[in-house]
Amino acid sequence: MGYFTSMVIDSQGVIHLAFFQDNYDIVWYADNRSGKWQYKKVIGNIGGGLHLSLALDSKGNPYIAYNTQRVKKEGNTPRLILLQWTGSAWRGPFQDINHEVANTDISMALGPDDSAHFSFLDNYSSQVIYAHFSKDRYVDQALGQANSNCQSFPIAVDQNGEPHLLYQAAEGGLTYATQKDGTWLWEKVDARHGAGYFSAIALDAQGNPNVAYYVQDEKTLWYARKGKNGWGISPVDTSADVGQYPSIAVGKNGFVHISYYDASHQDLKYAYGQGNSWSVTTVDSAGNVGQWNSLALNPDGIPYISYLEKGNEDLKLAQAFPRPNSP
């Protein structure tokens, strides 16, 4: 259990989780709405379920996207799959996209109209693909050549329904792409080679992108934010080989929360701060923990982190308990 975990906490404080059970190829969904954990087998024994992405629509219903990469049937092409919970059953799968999806991150976000937006890598062309699913129809387009070894293609959607994407360009360096009034714009966040091998994005209250990313060549974790004067970047943790599998959220107070994997010590770590000032702590160091982590804030701004405990292949959940008078 616990591979490719994706977590969302709704406005009522209910925790929603999607994750993959590796030995039986099962996609699971869980929530604690009733006060106890309830589990639903979404789909199983299909060889898929990799690189899960979970989002909630305006009614609180979960959408789950995943990759069918592990299907071994002759003539099969790995596809992006979308499933929607109607309140009583899973609707789908939908797989009309005309791309073979690479065995890397699939990212999904829902717009204000509950339409689904996706970002992923095309396996043949190594092009970053943006896709939009609305009214049972996919529309997709290629945005640019990516490093085919890049592991993350995160996406966020703002209140105007405009997508914001990240990827590592073919020549190296972290690239940001966004759509404004139907026109795509590209910017280089960090031109260093290896920047953005892993990355995560969250929009703050002003709609500005906040980014956590791993610089592979340096094996360090960095933070970037776009403001009125362009992109500002700062190191978050440079203590060891740190920063893989980052997940990011921005609190109502503007402070940033980042969870990530410390590969040197096989630990789950957490950073909290803003700009150039960061507080870093180890959340869990029992065994090999922290891969495929997902961070979310509850309505009170308390961070929760779901993550994989690799040794026993368990899904774990960590909750923070702030000190008195902390921001």
Disulfide bonds with the S-S distance in Angstrom:
none
